[in-house]
Amino acid sequence: MVGTVTRPARLDEHGYRATLAIERVLAGDVGDEPSVAIGWEEFNVERGSRFGDGERLLLALEPVPGQTLWVRRFPHRKGWVIGARFGAYLRAPDAATTNLLGAYLRLDPPSRQSQPGVTDLALLVAGGHPVLAEAAVARLQTVPGLAGKLAGGGRQVLAQALSDPGRPSEVREALLGLAGERRLEALRPVIAPLAAPGDPLEVPALTALALLDEGISAEEVAELLGRQQEAVRLLAVVHGADAISDARLATLLRNDPAAEVRAAAVANLLRRSRLDALDEATPALFDPEGAVRGEAALQIAALGPEVVPTLAALVPGRTAEDLTGVLTALRWAGGDGVSVLQDIIDNHPDTRIRNLALVTLGRAPRH
């Protein structure tokens, strides 16, 4: 419903109550009263009420809970609480958003999953408040057979939203994600221009095209890997790994300046070539970034107990700072790896490395 808050008041440490003068009910039944009591909680006790007297809101409300605390706040249980843990509200809703949401909510549940609902959601994406527009994209993700149900007006509406530079970038980016993940081929003509170098939506548009094409060509991968933007190179490694040689992936995992690219390179190298790429992948266990070491350890350990001799051979001559990735991989490699860690605990001459092995196994270090 849409309404105006009056007389917000604190009830206890966290609870608040106010009267909402009803302007319009979009869905549900609240009777014939011109106003309702609403409640919510403020977890930041220093902030006070999030709503001011006279503030106009669009709210999603739920019946007052039956818990003792709420019964004390609403003794006769006459009232409503703001949904989504008190986050389901929109300040100063505009008429377009209210009308578009109302049209969708008037549909019965089956229609919301069919062409009329898809069209109404598309209209919200193209013309609703950004918060509800992104929520509409998320709802479209759940619609089975989405591409076919866009055959009416929905496809043109989404194309308009994608090509409109006045729509918030967050909404257009979410829509590009939907187009790629749900294989909305009909939107390709609008997506392609957004993938031009320098466009603010270049990376999500390239990602959408990669999903539509189920990969990236070798020529495109070579061009993307030569770019300065980290996000573009990462896109190439994630979606174009099949077009990158093992040798190039090994070079990327050692030398790319971006940690995310190095992590993606080692992950794709090992997923594809497995034990054959073990020697090329082990440098990632010594990467300066913990995220890269962790990804390398996870992927190497996933290859099974055959990796344990190679990992054990990396321990001698290393410092404790060097060995976090190696010991983590041993821990995740199963019983044989744990046995190597126990041998380190029992016999390694360096106290810090013995303690690191203990911590890796979840035990307290020794002093």
BELLINHU-V345735 format. One line per field, one symbol per residue. ss: DSSP state (~ for helix, > for strand, _ for the rest). phi: phi as a letter, one per 40 degrees, with the letter a starting at -180 (. if undefined). psi: psi as a letter, one per 40 degrees, with the letter a starting at -180 (. if undefined). A space follows every 50 residues. Layout:
ss=???
phi=???
psi=???
This chain:
ss=_>>>>>>>>>____>>>>>>>>>>__________>>>>>>>_________ _____>>>>_>>>____~~~~~~______>>>~~~~__>>>___~~~~~~ ~~~~~___~~~~__~~~~~~~~~~~~~__~~~~~~~~~~~~____~~~~_ ___~~~~~~~~~~_____~~~~~~~~~~~~~___~~~~~~~~~~______ _~~~~~~~~~~~~____~~~~~~~~____~~~~~~~~~~~~~~__~~~~~ ~~~~~___~~~~~~~~~~~~~~~~~~~~~~~~~~~~___~~~~~~~~~~~ ~___~~~~~~~~~__________~~~~~~~~~__~~~~~~~~~~~~~___ ~~~~~~~~~~_______
phi=.babcbfcaccadbcbaabbcccabcagbbgbccabcbbabbcccccgcc bccgccbbbbbbddcccddccccbdbfciabccffgbcabcfcccccccc ccccccccdccccbddccccccccccbcddccccccccccdcccfddccc cccccccccccccccccdccccccccccccccfcdccddccdccccdgcd bdcccccccccccfibcdcccdcccccccdccccdcccbbdccbcdcccc ccccbccbdcccccccccccccbfccbdccccdccbcccdccdccccccc ccchccccdccccccdgbccccbdcccccccccgdcccccccccccbccc dccccccccccgbccbb
psi=ihihhifhihdaddiiiihhhhdhhdiiheaeieiihiiiihdgdedahe hihehhihihiiihieiddddddgdefhaiihafffegihighidddddd dddddeiiddddeaddddddddddddeiiddddddddddddehifdddee dbedddddddddeheeiidddddddddddddefgdeeddddddeeihehd fdddddddddddefahidddddddeeidhdddddddddefddehiddddd ddddehehddddddddddddddebddedddddddeeiehddddddddddd deeaeeedddddeedheiidddeddddddddeeaddddddddddddeheh ddddddddddeeiiii.
